[in-house]
C-alpha cells in the first residue's frame, strides 16, 4: 500500500516480491520492498543472471536500483554476464553500489548519466580479456569512475585512459595486483591536452609502479601519498612521475604513513619551501647548482653535483664554460629526485623530532611510521606507543608487563602461569621450506612489525594498524613468529588468553601460508595449551570467548582460527 501511495505500480512491486521469493532470503525486512519511485522495466532474467554469475543474492537490491538509477535496467540487459567470471561480475556490480553511496543525490544522477554513456566502452574491453584478467580491469575501472572528481570531464578521461588501463591488465603486468586509487590519483593530474605524455610512458615505469603496489599495505600508503600530492601540488606529481618515478613511489609510500589531515598540512607546508617554490628554470645554471648544493646540505642529503663541478666551485679545478654548463645540466637533471628525497628528510624530521630514533634500526623507523599513522585515530593506543618510544629514547624499561593494569589482570587470572605465558615454547620444525623456528617474540619493535611482515591489515597503511599496539601493551596477548634459518618471518599468529582463561588462537598469516606450516602452528598451539594447563578455545555453536584490552583502548578481533 505504501508503494501505491507513492505512485509505484503494482507490476513493479510484484516484481520485487517475486525476486525476493527466488532470492533464497528467509527474513523479510519491511523496508526491503519499499520503493519511492516506479520503474516500467524490471529485467528479472538479467537480474537473475547477474546474481547467478556473481554468486550473490542481491536480487531485491538490484530491483530497487532499477527505479533509483534511470537506465540501470538497460545496463543489466546489455551486460553479457555469461562472459564474466564470478569475481569480475561482483566487482562490476560494486560500481553500482558506489553510486548508491553518494550523499549528494544531484551529483549522483549527474555522474550516473555520464557512466551510462561510457559503460559500453569498458564493457567491451572487459569481455575481450581472458577470464583470469577481467577482475583487475573491473577494479581499475571502478576506482577510476569513483575517484575521478570532475564529472564533466569524466567521459573524455575514460576514453583517453581506458587503453592504458587495458594495457595494464595484459602481460607482462600482473593479473592480481590492486593499485587502489593511486592510478587515478596520478593520471588525474594530467591536463587533457598533455595526456599523451603519460600514455606514452615506457612500460618499465608501470612495472615499477606495479612492483611498488604488490603488497596491499604499501598500495594503500601509495594511495594516501599520491592523494596528498594530487590535491596540494598536481604539477609536481606529474613532474616526478615523468622524471623520477621509482623515487616517487618510495616517497609516496612514506608520505602515506602520515594520517589524514596531518599529511595534508605537512604537504601544504613543504610546497612552500624553496625546493618547490623556486623557479629553477630562470636561474643562471651555476647559481642554481650552488643553491641546490646548499639546500641538499641543509636537508642532510648527499651532494647532487658531479665531483668535478664541486672541485670547480671549491677552486680546486679549472673548467671551460662548456664543461661547466654540461656538469650543471647533469646536476639540475637530478632535481626531481632531490625534491622527493628532501620531502622524505622533512618527513623523518617531523615524526622523529621527539625521539631521535631514525638511526636506531629499521624496525624503529617502522614504529615511527606506525605512530604517525595513528595521529588523530585511536588516541589512547597512540599514547601507549608514544610512551614506549619515549622510553626507548630515555633508556627506560620497555617492559609493559609490570604496569599496574597488567599486574591487576594477572591477579584476576591466577590460573595463568605468568612465567610460562611470557616465555612460551621454542620449537624447530623441518619443512619443505627448510628448518623453521617457532617462538614468542620478545623484541617490542619486532612485535610492532607483526602486520607489516605478512601484509595484513595490522601493518602500517592497514585499516587495523592500531591493533598492533595492543599486542605490545597488553599482557594477555602474544605474537608467535615462524622464522627461517635466516631469521626472516615467514608466518605469524596472534595468541591470547581470554577472561575465562581459555587460550584463543587467531588465524595464521599470510593467508597463503602453506598447509604444512599451518600444521606446525597448530601443533605448537596444542602443546602450548598443555604447557599452560589451560583449555584451548574451540569454535562451536554455543561457544564464546572474551579477549579484553588492558592498557590498550582499541583492538581488532578478527575471530578465532578456523583451520581448513
DRENLODREN-504136 format. One line per field, with one value per residue (C-alpha): residue in three letters; x, y, z. Coordinates in Angstrom, 1 decimal, always signed. Example, Ala and Ser with C-alpha at 12.3 -4.5 7.8 and 13.67 -1.06 7.14 Angstrom:
BEGIN
nuba <- c(ala,ser)
xx <- c(+12.3,+13.7)
yy <- c(-4.5,-1.1)
zz <- c(+7.8,+7.1)
# end
This chain:
BEGIN
nuba <- c(unk,unk,unk,unk,unk,unk,unk,unk,unk,unk,unk,unk,unk,unk,unk,unk,unk,unk,unk,unk,unk,unk,unk,unk,unk,unk,unk,unk,unk,unk,unk,unk,unk,unk,unk,unk,unk,unk,unk,unk,unk,unk,unk,unk,unk,unk,unk,unk,unk,unk,unk,unk,unk,unk,unk,unk,unk,unk,unk,unk,unk,unk,unk,unk,unk,unk,unk,unk,unk,unk,unk,unk,unk,unk,unk,unk,unk,unk,unk,unk,unk,unk,unk,unk,unk,unk,unk,unk,unk,unk,unk,unk,unk,unk,unk,unk,unk,unk,unk,unk,unk,unk,unk,unk,unk,unk,unk,unk,unk,unk,unk,unk,unk,unk,unk,unk,unk,unk,unk,unk,unk,unk,unk,unk,unk,unk,unk,unk,unk,unk,unk,unk,unk,unk,unk,unk,unk,unk,unk,unk,unk,unk,unk,unk,unk,unk,unk,unk,unk,unk,unk,unk,unk,unk,unk,unk,unk,unk,unk,unk,unk,unk,unk,unk,unk,unk,unk,unk,unk,unk,unk,unk,unk,unk,unk,unk,unk,unk,unk,unk,unk,unk,unk,unk,unk,unk,unk,unk,unk,unk,unk,unk,unk,unk,unk,unk,unk,unk,unk,unk,unk,unk,unk,unk,unk,unk,unk,unk,unk,unk,unk,unk,unk,unk,unk,unk,unk,unk,unk,unk,unk,unk,unk,unk,unk,unk,unk,unk,unk,unk,unk,unk,unk,unk,unk,unk,unk,unk,unk,unk,unk,unk,unk,unk,unk,unk,unk,unk,unk,unk,unk,unk,unk,unk,unk,unk,unk,unk,unk,unk,unk,unk,unk,unk,unk,unk,unk,unk,unk,unk,unk,unk,unk,unk,unk,unk,unk,unk,unk,unk,unk,unk,unk,unk,unk,unk,unk,unk,unk,unk,unk,unk,unk,unk,unk,unk,unk,unk,unk,unk,unk,unk,unk,unk,unk,unk,unk,unk,unk,unk,unk,unk,unk,unk,unk,unk,unk,unk,unk,unk,unk,unk,unk,unk,unk,unk,unk,unk,unk,unk,unk,unk,unk,unk,unk,unk,unk,unk,unk,unk,unk,unk,unk,unk,unk,unk,unk,unk,unk,unk,unk,unk,unk,unk,unk,unk,unk,unk,unk,unk,unk,unk,unk,unk,unk,unk,unk,unk,unk,unk,unk,unk,unk,unk,unk,unk,unk,unk,unk,unk,unk,unk,unk,unk,unk,unk,unk,unk,unk,unk,unk,unk,unk,unk,unk,unk,unk,unk,unk,unk,unk,unk,unk,unk,unk,unk,unk,unk,unk,unk,unk,unk,unk,unk,unk,unk,unk,unk,unk,unk,unk,unk,unk,unk,unk,unk,unk,unk,unk,unk,unk,unk,unk,unk,unk,unk,unk,unk,unk,unk,unk,unk,unk,unk,unk,unk,unk,unk,unk,unk,unk,unk,unk,unk,unk,unk,unk,unk,unk,unk,unk,unk,unk,unk,unk,unk,unk,unk,unk,unk,unk,unk,unk,unk,unk,unk,unk,unk,unk,unk,unk,unk,unk,unk,unk,unk,unk,unk,unk,unk,unk,unk,unk,unk,unk,unk,unk,unk,unk,unk,unk,unk,unk,unk,unk,unk,unk,unk,unk,unk,unk,unk,unk,unk,unk,unk,unk,unk,unk,unk,unk,unk,unk,unk,unk,unk,unk,unk,unk,unk,unk,unk,unk,unk,unk,unk,unk,unk,unk,unk,unk,unk,unk,unk,unk,unk,unk,unk,unk,unk,unk,unk,unk,unk,unk,unk,unk,unk,unk,unk,unk,unk,unk,unk)
xx <- c(+0.0,+2.8,+4.3,+0.8,+0.6,+3.8,+2.5,+4.6,+2.9,+1.6,+3.7,+6.9,+6.0,+5.1,+8.4,+10.2,+8.1,+9.0,+12.7,+12.6,+10.9,+13.6,+16.5,+16.5,+16.3,+14.3,+13.9,+11.7,+12.6,+9.8,+12.0,+13.4,+10.4,+9.5,+10.1,+10.0,+9.9,+8.3,+10.1,+8.4,+11.1,+12.4,+14.8,+14.0,+16.0,+19.0,+19.0,+18.8,+21.7,+23.8,+23.3,+24.0,+27.2,+28.4,+27.4,+25.4,+21.8,+21.3,+18.1,+16.0,+18.7,+19.1,+15.3,+15.5,+18.3,+16.2,+14.0,+16.7,+19.1,+17.3,+18.9,+20.1,+17.6,+19.2,+22.7,+21.6,+20.1,+23.2,+25.8,+26.9,+27.1,+27.9,+31.3,+32.2,+34.0,+32.5,+35.0,+34.7,+30.9,+30.9,+33.3,+31.2,+28.1,+30.1,+30.4,+26.6,+26.8,+29.4,+26.8,+24.2,+26.6,+26.9,+25.4,+24.9,+21.9,+22.2,+25.8,+24.9,+22.5,+24.8,+27.7,+25.4,+24.3,+27.9,+28.6,+25.7,+27.4,+30.8,+29.7,+29.7,+33.3,+34.7,+32.2,+33.6,+37.2,+36.5,+34.9,+37.8,+40.2,+41.0,+38.8,+41.6,+42.4,+38.9,+38.7,+41.8,+40.2,+36.9,+38.7,+40.7,+37.5,+35.6,+38.3,+38.7,+35.0,+34.7,+37.9,+37.6,+36.3,+35.3,+32.1,+32.1,+35.5,+34.9,+33.6,+36.7,+39.1,+37.6,+38.1,+41.6,+42.8,+40.9,+43.5,+46.2,+44.0,+43.5,+47.3,+48.0,+45.7,+47.7,+51.1,+53.7,+51.6,+50.1,+46.5,+46.0,+47.9,+45.4,+46.6,+43.7,+43.0,+46.7,+46.3,+43.5,+45.3,+48.3,+46.6,+44.0,+46.8,+47.4,+45.6,+43.6,+46.0,+49.1,+47.8,+49.9,+52.8,+51.6,+50.1,+53.5,+55.3,+57.6,+56.2,+59.2,+57.7,+54.4,+56.3,+58.0,+54.6,+53.1,+56.1,+55.6,+51.9,+52.4,+51.9,+48.4,+49.5,+52.1,+49.4,+47.2,+50.1,+50.8,+47.1,+47.3,+50.6,+49.5,+46.2,+48.1,+50.3,+47.3,+45.4,+48.3,+50.6,+49.5,+52.2,+55.0,+53.2,+53.3,+56.9,+58.0,+56.1,+57.9,+61.4,+61.8,+59.1,+60.9,+61.8,+58.2,+56.7,+59.1,+58.3,+54.6,+54.7,+56.5,+54.2,+51.2,+52.2,+51.1,+47.4,+44.8,+44.9,+48.4,+49.6,+47.8,+49.1,+52.6,+52.4,+51.0,+54.0,+56.5,+55.2,+56.1,+59.8,+62.5,+62.6,+59.1,+58.5,+61.7,+61.6,+64.8,+64.5,+65.0,+68.1,+71.6,+72.9,+75.8,+73.6,+71.0,+73.6,+75.1,+71.6,+70.9,+74.0,+73.2,+69.6,+70.9,+73.4,+70.8,+68.5,+71.3,+71.4,+74.4,+75.7,+73.9,+76.8,+79.3,+82.7,+84.4,+81.8,+82.3,+86.0,+85.5,+83.3,+85.9,+88.6,+90.5,+89.9,+89.6,+86.8,+85.8,+82.4,+81.0,+82.3,+80.6,+77.3,+77.4,+78.0,+75.3,+72.9,+73.6,+73.2,+69.9,+68.5,+68.6,+66.2,+63.0,+64.6,+66.2,+62.9,+61.5,+64.5,+64.1,+60.4,+61.5,+64.0,+61.4,+59.0,+61.6,+62.5,+58.8,+57.9,+61.2,+61.8,+60.7,+62.5,+65.7,+65.3,+65.7,+69.2,+68.3,+67.1,+64.7,+62.1,+62.4,+61.7,+58.7,+57.4,+57.8,+55.7,+53.1,+52.9,+52.5,+49.7,+47.7,+47.6,+44.0,+42.7,+42.6,+44.4,+44.8,+46.7,+48.8,+49.5,+50.8,+53.0,+54.3,+55.2,+57.0,+59.1,+59.9,+61.1,+63.4,+64.8,+65.3,+66.8,+64.0,+62.4,+60.5,+58.6,+54.9,+54.2,+54.9,+52.4,+49.8,+47.0,+48.7,+49.6,+46.0,+45.0,+47.4,+46.0,+42.5,+43.7,+45.7,+45.4,+47.7,+51.3,+52.9,+56.4,+55.2,+52.8,+55.6,+58.3,+56.2,+57.9,+60.7,+60.3,+62.1,+60.2,+61.5,+59.6,+59.9,+60.9,+63.8,+64.0,+61.6,+61.9,+58.6,+58.8,+57.1,+58.6,+60.2,+61.6,+58.9,+59.9,+59.5,+56.1,+55.0,+56.1,+53.5,+51.2,+53.8,+55.8,+52.8,+51.0,+47.9,+45.5,+47.6,+50.6,+51.3,+48.7,+46.3,+42.8,+43.6,+47.2,+46.2,+45.6,+49.3,+50.0,+47.6,+49.8,+52.7,+50.9,+48.6,+49.8,+47.1,+48.3,+51.4,+52.9,+54.2,+56.5,+57.8,+61.3,+63.5,+67.2,+68.0,+65.7,+63.1,+59.5,+57.6,+54.3,+52.8,+50.0,+48.4,+47.6,+45.6,+44.1,+40.5,+38.6,+37.6,+41.3,+41.0,+43.9,+42.4,+44.4,+43.8,+44.5,+47.9,+49.1,+49.8,+46.6,+48.5,+50.7,+51.3,+49.3,+52.5,+53.5,+49.9,+50.1,+53.3,+51.4,+48.6,+50.9,+52.6,+49.2,+48.1,+51.4,+51.3,+47.8,+49.1,+52.2,+50.0,+47.4,+44.7,+41.9,+42.1,+39.1,+37.1,+34.6,+31.2,+27.6,+27.3,+30.9,+32.2,+35.3,+36.2,+39.7,+39.8,+42.0,+44.2,+46.5,+45.3,+42.0,+41.3,+41.9,+40.7,+39.4,+39.1,+37.7,+39.3,+41.4,+39.1,+41.6,+40.8)
yy <- c(+0.0,+2.4,+1.8,+2.5,+5.8,+6.9,+6.0,+2.9,+0.4,-2.9,-4.5,-3.1,-4.1,-7.6,-8.0,-7.1,-9.7,-12.3,-11.6,-11.8,-15.3,-16.7,-15.0,-17.6,-14.9,-16.0,-12.8,-10.1,-6.7,-4.2,-1.6,-4.0,-4.0,-0.3,+1.8,+5.6,+5.6,+3.5,+1.5,+0.3,-2.2,-4.7,-7.1,-10.1,-12.6,-10.2,-9.7,-13.5,-14.0,-11.3,-12.7,-16.3,-15.4,-13.2,-15.8,-13.2,-12.9,-9.1,-9.7,-7.2,-4.6,-4.7,-4.4,-1.3,+0.3,-0.1,+2.7,+4.8,+4.8,+5.5,+3.4,+0.7,-1.8,-1.3,-1.7,-5.1,-6.1,-5.2,-6.7,-10.1,-11.8,-15.2,-13.8,-12.6,-14.6,-14.5,-12.1,-9.6,-9.8,-8.9,-6.0,-4.8,-4.7,-3.0,+0.0,+0.5,+0.2,+3.1,+5.3,+4.5,+5.5,+9.1,+11.5,+14.3,+13.0,+15.6,+14.8,+11.1,+11.4,+13.6,+11.2,+8.2,+9.7,+10.1,+6.5,+5.2,+6.8,+5.2,+1.9,+0.0,+1.0,-0.6,-3.5,-4.4,-4.1,-6.3,-9.2,-9.1,-10.1,-13.6,-14.6,-14.5,-10.9,-9.5,-8.6,-6.4,-4.2,-4.2,-3.0,-0.3,+0.9,+1.0,+3.1,+5.3,+6.2,+6.6,+8.6,+11.0,+14.1,+16.3,+14.8,+17.0,+15.7,+12.0,+10.8,+12.2,+11.0,+7.5,+7.4,+8.6,+6.4,+3.1,+1.9,+2.4,+0.6,-2.3,-2.5,-2.8,-5.8,-7.7,-9.4,-8.6,-7.0,-8.9,-10.1,-9.7,-6.6,-4.0,-0.4,+1.0,+4.7,+5.5,+5.1,+7.6,+9.9,+10.0,+10.3,+12.8,+15.4,+15.5,+18.2,+17.0,+18.5,+16.9,+13.3,+11.8,+12.3,+9.7,+7.5,+7.2,+6.3,+3.3,+0.0,-0.1,+2.8,+1.0,-2.2,-0.2,+1.2,-2.3,-3.6,-0.8,-1.9,-5.6,-5.6,-4.4,-2.2,-0.5,+0.1,+1.7,+4.0,+5.0,+5.8,+8.2,+9.7,+10.3,+11.8,+14.4,+15.3,+15.4,+17.8,+20.0,+20.0,+18.1,+19.7,+18.2,+14.8,+14.8,+16.0,+13.3,+10.6,+11.6,+12.2,+10.2,+7.5,+5.0,+7.6,+8.9,+5.5,+5.2,+8.7,+8.3,+5.1,+7.1,+10.1,+7.9,+6.8,+10.1,+10.2,+12.3,+16.0,+15.9,+14.6,+17.4,+20.0,+18.7,+18.8,+22.4,+23.4,+21.6,+23.0,+26.5,+25.6,+26.6,+23.1,+23.5,+27.3,+28.4,+28.7,+26.8,+27.3,+31.0,+30.9,+31.0,+27.4,+28.0,+29.9,+27.2,+24.5,+26.4,+26.8,+23.1,+22.2,+24.4,+23.1,+19.5,+20.1,+21.7,+18.7,+16.2,+14.9,+13.9,+16.4,+16.3,+18.0,+15.9,+15.7,+17.9,+20.6,+20.6,+20.9,+23.8,+25.6,+24.9,+26.5,+23.2,+22.7,+24.9,+24.1,+25.6,+27.2,+24.3,+21.8,+23.9,+24.0,+20.3,+19.5,+21.9,+20.2,+16.9,+18.3,+20.0,+16.9,+15.4,+18.0,+15.9,+13.1,+15.5,+17.2,+13.8,+13.0,+16.4,+15.6,+12.3,+14.0,+16.5,+13.6,+12.0,+15.3,+15.8,+12.4,+11.6,+15.0,+14.0,+10.6,+10.7,+7.0,+7.2,+5.6,+3.1,+0.3,-0.4,-1.6,+1.6,+3.6,+1.3,+2.2,+5.9,+5.5,+3.5,+6.3,+8.9,+6.8,+6.8,+10.6,+11.6,+8.0,+5.7,+8.2,+6.0,+3.4,+6.3,+7.4,+4.0,+3.7,+7.3,+6.4,+3.3,+5.3,+7.9,+5.1,+3.9,+7.4,+7.9,+4.4,+3.3,-0.1,-1.3,-3.9,-3.2,-6.5,-4.7,-2.0,-1.9,-2.7,-5.7,-6.9,-6.5,-8.6,-11.4,-11.1,-11.7,-14.8,-16.9,-19.9,-18.2,-19.0,-15.7,-17.1,-19.8,-17.4,-14.8,-17.2,-19.6,-22.5,-22.6,-25.3,-26.1,-27.9,-29.4,-28.4,-28.2,-24.6,-25.6,-25.5,-23.1,-21.8,-21.0,-18.8,-15.9,-12.5,-10.5,-7.5,-4.8,-3.3,-6.7,-7.2,-3.9,-5.5,-8.3,-6.8,-5.4,-8.7,-10.6,-7.8,-7.9,-5.2,-4.7,-3.3,+0.4,+1.5,-1.3,-0.4,-2.0,-0.9,+0.5,-3.1,-3.9,-1.6,-3.6,-6.7,-4.7,-3.2,-6.0,-8.9,-11.2,-11.2,-12.8,-12.8,-16.1,-15.9,-18.7,-17.7,-19.4,-20.1,-16.5,-15.1,-14.0,-14.1,-16.5,-16.6,-15.3,-15.9,-13.9,-15.8,-14.5,-15.6,-14.6,-13.7,-17.4,-18.4,-20.0,-20.0,-18.3,-18.9,-16.5,-17.0,-17.7,-15.0,-14.5,-16.1,-18.1,-19.8,-23.4,-26.1,-27.7,-24.5,-24.0,-27.6,-26.6,-23.7,-26.0,-28.4,-25.5,-24.2,-27.6,-28.1,-24.6,-25.2,-28.3,-26.4,-23.6,-26.1,-24.0,-25.2,-24.2,-22.3,-24.4,-22.7,-24.3,-23.2,-22.4,-21.4,-17.8,-16.0,-12.5,-11.2,-7.9,-4.9,-3.9,-1.0,-0.6,+1.1,-0.4,-3.8,-5.6,-9.2,-10.9,-14.1,-17.4,-19.5,-21.9,-24.4,-25.9)
zz <- c(+0.0,+0.8,-2.7,-4.3,-2.3,-4.0,-7.4,-7.6,-9.9,-8.8,-11.5,-10.1,-6.5,-7.6,-9.5,-6.2,-4.4,-7.0,-6.8,-3.0,-3.3,-5.6,-3.9,-1.1,+1.6,+4.6,+6.6,+5.1,+6.4,+5.7,+4.1,+1.5,-0.8,-0.2,-3.3,-3.7,-7.5,-10.2,-12.9,-16.1,-17.0,-14.5,-16.2,-14.0,-16.1,-16.3,-12.5,-12.0,-14.4,-12.8,-9.3,-10.5,-12.2,-9.3,-6.8,-4.7,-3.6,-4.2,-6.2,-4.3,-4.2,-8.0,-8.3,-6.2,-8.3,-11.4,-10.1,-8.3,-11.3,-14.6,-17.3,-14.9,-16.4,-19.8,-18.4,-16.9,-20.2,-22.2,-19.9,-21.2,-17.9,-19.4,-20.5,-17.0,-14.3,-10.8,-9.3,-12.2,-12.0,-8.4,-8.9,-11.9,-9.7,-6.9,-9.2,-8.8,-5.1,-5.0,-6.8,-4.3,-1.5,-3.0,-0.5,-3.0,-5.0,-7.7,-8.3,-8.2,-11.0,-13.0,-12.7,-13.3,-16.6,-17.7,-16.6,-18.8,-21.8,-21.2,-19.8,-23.1,-23.9,-20.8,-21.0,-24.4,-23.2,-20.2,-22.0,-24.5,-21.7,-20.6,-17.7,-15.2,-16.0,-16.0,-12.4,-12.5,-15.2,-13.3,-10.2,-12.0,-13.8,-10.6,-8.9,-11.9,-12.1,-8.3,-8.0,-10.9,-9.3,-12.2,-13.6,-16.7,-17.8,-16.8,-20.2,-22.1,-19.4,-19.6,-23.4,-23.0,-20.2,-20.9,-23.4,-20.7,-18.1,-20.6,-21.3,-17.5,-17.4,-20.0,-19.8,-18.7,-16.0,-13.1,-13.2,-9.5,-8.1,-7.0,-7.3,-5.3,-6.2,-6.8,-10.6,-10.9,-8.4,-10.7,-14.1,-13.0,-12.7,-16.4,-18.3,-21.3,-23.9,-22.3,-21.7,-24.5,-22.1,-19.6,-22.2,-23.9,-20.7,-21.0,-19.7,-17.3,-15.4,-14.9,-14.0,-11.2,-10.2,-10.0,-8.0,-5.5,-5.1,-4.9,-1.1,-0.2,+2.7,+0.5,-2.1,+0.5,+1.5,-2.1,-2.5,+0.5,-0.6,-4.2,-3.0,-0.9,-3.9,-6.2,-4.0,-2.9,-5.9,-9.0,-11.2,-9.0,-9.0,-12.8,-12.9,-10.5,-12.4,-15.6,-14.3,-11.0,-10.9,-8.8,-6.1,-6.3,-5.4,-2.4,-1.2,-1.6,+0.5,+3.2,+3.0,+3.1,+6.6,+7.9,+8.9,+7.1,+7.9,+9.3,+5.9,+4.0,+6.4,+6.1,+2.3,+2.3,+4.4,+2.2,-1.0,+0.2,+0.7,-1.8,-3.2,-4.7,-4.7,-6.5,-10.3,-11.1,-14.8,-14.7,-12.5,-14.1,-14.1,-11.7,-9.2,-9.4,-8.7,-5.8,-4.3,-4.9,-3.0,-0.1,+0.2,+0.0,+2.7,+5.0,+4.4,+5.2,+1.6,-0.4,-2.8,-6.2,-8.0,-10.1,-8.4,-11.0,-10.6,-6.8,-7.2,-9.6,-7.1,-4.4,-6.5,-6.9,-10.7,-13.8,-16.2,-19.5,-19.9,-21.9,-19.2,-16.5,-18.4,-19.0,-15.4,-14.3,-16.6,-15.0,-11.5,-12.3,-14.0,-10.5,-9.1,-9.4,-7.4,-4.9,-4.2,-3.2,-1.1,+0.6,+1.2,+2.9,+5.0,+6.2,+6.9,+9.2,+10.8,+11.8,+13.0,+14.7,+16.4,+19.9,+19.8,+17.6,+16.7,+13.0,+13.1,+15.8,+13.4,+10.5,+13.0,+15.0,+11.8,+11.2,+14.7,+14.0,+10.8,+12.8,+15.3,+12.5,+11.0,+14.3,+14.6,+15.3,+15.5,+18.5,+20.5,+23.6,+21.6,+20.2,+23.7,+24.7,+21.6,+22.2,+25.7,+24.5,+22.1,+24.7,+27.0,+24.2,+23.9,+27.6,+28.1,+30.4,+30.7,+27.6,+29.5,+30.0,+31.9,+35.2,+34.6,+37.4,+35.0,+33.6,+37.1,+38.1,+35.1,+36.3,+39.8,+38.4,+36.5,+39.0,+36.7,+34.1,+34.9,+34.2,+33.5,+31.1,+29.3,+28.9,+27.7,+25.6,+23.9,+21.4,+18.7,+15.5,+12.7,+9.5,+6.4,+2.6,+3.1,+5.4,+9.2,+10.9,+14.4,+16.2,+19.3,+21.0,+20.0,+22.8,+20.9,+21.2,+17.9,+16.2,+17.8,+16.1,+12.8,+13.1,+10.4,+8.0,+7.9,+6.5,+4.6,+6.8,+7.9,+11.0,+9.0,+8.5,+6.0,+7.0,+8.3,+11.7,+12.2,+15.7,+16.8,+16.6,+19.6,+21.7,+21.2,+22.6,+25.6,+26.8,+28.9,+27.7,+24.1,+22.5,+19.0,+17.6,+14.7,+12.4,+11.1,+8.6,+9.1,+8.0,+10.7,+8.1,+9.3,+7.0,+9.1,+12.3,+14.7,+17.5,+20.7,+23.6,+26.9,+27.4,+30.6,+31.1,+31.0,+27.5,+25.1,+22.0,+18.8,+15.9,+12.2,+10.8,+8.3,+5.5,+4.2,+1.6,+4.2,+3.1,+5.0,+6.3,+8.1,+9.4,+10.8,+12.7,+14.3,+15.2,+16.9,+18.7,+19.9,+21.3,+23.1,+24.5,+25.9,+27.7,+28.9,+30.3,+31.7,+30.0,+27.7,+24.1,+22.8,+20.2,+17.9,+18.4,+18.1,+21.8,+22.5,+23.1,+24.3,+25.6,+25.0,+26.8,+26.3,+29.3,+28.6,+25.0,+24.3,+20.9,+19.5,+16.4,+16.9,+13.5,+15.0,+16.1,+13.7,+11.8,+10.3,+6.9)
# end
